[in-house]
Amino acid sequence: MDEKTGTQSQKSLRTYEGDIAEVMARKRVSSTTIALAESRRKESTDSLADAEPKHSGKKLIILLISLLLILGGIVAGYYLYSKSPLAPAPKIPSTQNNSSVIPSDTVINIILKDDFDYQELRLLTQKEILKPHQLGSIVEIVLLLKDTRGNTTRLTGPYIAKQIDIGAPDILLRSLTAPWMLGIYTNPTGHSSSFVVVTTNFFQNAFAGMLQWERIMADDIKDYLFPIPPRGIASVNLSATSSATSTSQGTTTDQVHEPLKPYTTVQGRFEDRIILNKDVRSFRTLNGEILFLYSFLDNTKLVIAGNEEALAEIIKRLEKRAFVR
């Protein structure tokens, strides 16, 4: 509406030329807008491309610095705990073999061939007994079997019991399990004697078998226990009873009612004793010397020892290991 005349103005009539002009104007505006947008996109892409190497370089530098710091910390920690004056004193490795049936101080490996016999084993054992050993120590002898390929296998208790020349009853042999130990105990005065510890999974059969074996046991094991036969195991033909025994400290008044049993080369008797609260069977020769002892340390372990000192040391070590656990 015209303010001066108060009349309403009318829009000019649409013509074909006018519509063409309007469309062309719009196209020019749209083309310009698109061109500007494309230009901005290219500039943004270029700026990102320029910025990406800069960020990658920073990340690489940070990673290298982190690695250097970690490496420096490791080196400093190693020096602090092992080389510096403040480092704790290193622990001296123990030679004790706690994985054995009886804890030992030293382990000696003896390698046997497939065709070994009990005589070879006996001589090797006696040779080790005669060697000087640390006073008050227990040395474990590990028997290894070497095959044709050069591989070695640790021999088990049942295997050894069948290979050596002993007359142990089958009821005893069938109750034995794989773990066992052949050892040497050297007392504080330097005297060495051997012992053997076997394990069983059937205490009743093992106990009955040992009682059966007592008849010939002294003859069977004397060669393995002593490299030099002690007094009293020469061939004799005595079978009298004795109510007193002679020792290096005098004559004891032990009353022994069991008659002396005849052996091929060994004469003597078994006696019941108690050592460190363990029931023990000891074999005493005619001249009063104890040739060997055996005892069930528990329902799974049987020990045969050459003297009382060795048996007592074995019992102490087992009790100590049980207490530590």
Secondary structure, 3 states (H helix, E strand, C coil): CCCCCCCCCCCCCCCHHHHHHHHHHHHHHHHHHHHHHHHHHHHHHHHHHHHHHHHHHHHHHHHHHHHHHHHHHHHHHHHHHHHCCCCCCCCCCCCCECCCCCCECEEEEEEEECCCCHHHHHHHHHHHHHCCCCCCCEEEEEEEEECCCCCEEECCHHHHHHHCCCCCCHHHHCCEEEEEEEEEEECCCCCEEEEEEEEECCHHHHHHHHHHHCCCHHHHHHHHHCCCCCCCCCCCCCCCCCCCEEECCEEECCCCCCCCECCCCCCEEEEEEEECCEEEEEEEECCCCEEEEEEECCCCEEEEECCHHHHHHHHHHHHHHHHHC
